[in-house]
Amino acid sequence: MLARDPRGGDDWPVAMTYRLRAGDTGPVQQSPRTCGSACLTVARMLVDPVFASWVRTGEPQPPGSPTGATEAERFAAYERIVMRRTNGVVAGGGRLNGPWPRALGTPPWGALRELEYGASRLGTQYTVDVLRGQDEYALVDSFDHLVDVVGDGEPGLLYIGNALLPRHVVLILPGDGDRMLDVYDPGTGRVDHLRRDTVVQHRLRLSGWDVPWLAVRPTGLRQVKDRAYVPAPGTAPA
């Protein structure tokens, strides 16, 4: 079977859908500062089989894709592309963005724009929830709402850290079964179940971090609109 090249060129072979479930191992972030970029790259792999195939095998190679002889090299190259968008003045789709130093990782507003720019299903809208400071009852409600909106098939991000600062980003995924979520940790590549009690009691134990700070999550709304971008990886920054 063939899939139509969105740029109007030759047809591409249909790629297999990429999935991650609890117990699987995904890619590992390629630098200490790209946990958010790694999560966003994996999120795009989950909704774009051709892109996932390119990252994993090098084929098919979309026009403008960065170079890389191995899966790790291609993943690292795309991490840099994502960070350029999430931290720059202009985000994906040509939208204005609040710039942020790359040394400080991925800002949640830039991550939101990247999710809406092709790391989720077309037209999905996102918002940012502040979790730090919520009491246990509010965290229970926030977790249950995440189950509702992420369980619909869209990924989300969770910013975690210690009592003082957010220090790491993980990807929230729909779990297998009712009222369940999984979590991909780019620091280790591991995918595990995300339990409500570990969120509420601040004992996440993901890459050494326990405290939930922010959630970048789907709103539950999907706006049907024309695709505002060409779904190709683009050119890696210098």
ZIJOBEL-V87568 format. One record per backbone hydrogen bond with DSSP energy under -0.5 kcal/mol. NH is the residue of the N-H (numbers start at 0). CO is the residue of the C=O. If there is no record, write none. Layout:
nh:NH co:CO
nh:NH co:CO
//
This chain:
nh:2 co:11
nh:7 co:4
nh:11 co:2
nh:13 co:0
nh:22 co:190
nh:23 co:20
nh:25 co:188
nh:28 co:185
nh:33 co:30
nh:37 co:33
nh:38 co:34
nh:39 co:35
nh:40 co:36
nh:41 co:37
nh:42 co:38
nh:43 co:39
nh:44 co:40
nh:45 co:41
nh:46 co:42
nh:46 co:43
nh:47 co:43
nh:51 co:47
nh:52 co:48
nh:53 co:49
nh:54 co:50
nh:55 co:51
nh:56 co:52
nh:57 co:52
nh:57 co:53
nh:58 co:52
nh:61 co:59
nh:64 co:61
nh:73 co:69
nh:74 co:70
nh:75 co:71
nh:76 co:72
nh:77 co:73
nh:78 co:74
nh:79 co:75
nh:80 co:76
nh:81 co:77
nh:82 co:78
nh:83 co:79
nh:84 co:80
nh:85 co:81
nh:86 co:82
nh:87 co:83
nh:90 co:88
nh:90 co:94
nh:93 co:90
nh:94 co:91
nh:96 co:88
nh:98 co:96
nh:99 co:86
nh:103 co:100
nh:104 co:101
nh:106 co:104
nh:110 co:106
nh:111 co:107
nh:112 co:108
nh:113 co:109
nh:114 co:110
nh:115 co:111
nh:116 co:112
nh:117 co:114
nh:118 co:113
nh:118 co:114
nh:123 co:120
nh:124 co:220
nh:126 co:216
nh:128 co:214
nh:130 co:128
nh:130 co:212
nh:131 co:212
nh:133 co:130
nh:138 co:134
nh:139 co:135
nh:140 co:136
nh:141 co:137
nh:142 co:138
nh:143 co:139
nh:144 co:140
nh:145 co:141
nh:146 co:142
nh:147 co:143
nh:148 co:144
nh:149 co:145
nh:150 co:145
nh:150 co:146
nh:152 co:149
nh:153 co:148
nh:155 co:171
nh:156 co:215
nh:157 co:169
nh:158 co:213
nh:159 co:157
nh:159 co:167
nh:160 co:210
nh:161 co:164
nh:166 co:159
nh:167 co:159
nh:169 co:157
nh:170 co:183
nh:171 co:155
nh:172 co:181
nh:174 co:179
nh:176 co:174
nh:179 co:176
nh:180 co:193
nh:181 co:172
nh:182 co:191
nh:183 co:170
nh:184 co:182
nh:184 co:189
nh:185 co:168
nh:185 co:183
nh:187 co:184
nh:188 co:184
nh:190 co:23
nh:191 co:182
nh:193 co:180
nh:194 co:192
nh:198 co:194
nh:199 co:195
nh:200 co:196
nh:201 co:198
nh:202 co:197
nh:203 co:209
nh:205 co:208
nh:206 co:204
nh:208 co:205
nh:209 co:160
nh:210 co:160
nh:211 co:209
nh:212 co:158
nh:213 co:158
nh:214 co:128
nh:215 co:156
nh:216 co:126
nh:216 co:214
nh:218 co:124
nh:222 co:122
nh:223 co:221
nh:224 co:222
nh:230 co:228
nh:231 co:229
nh:233 co:62
//
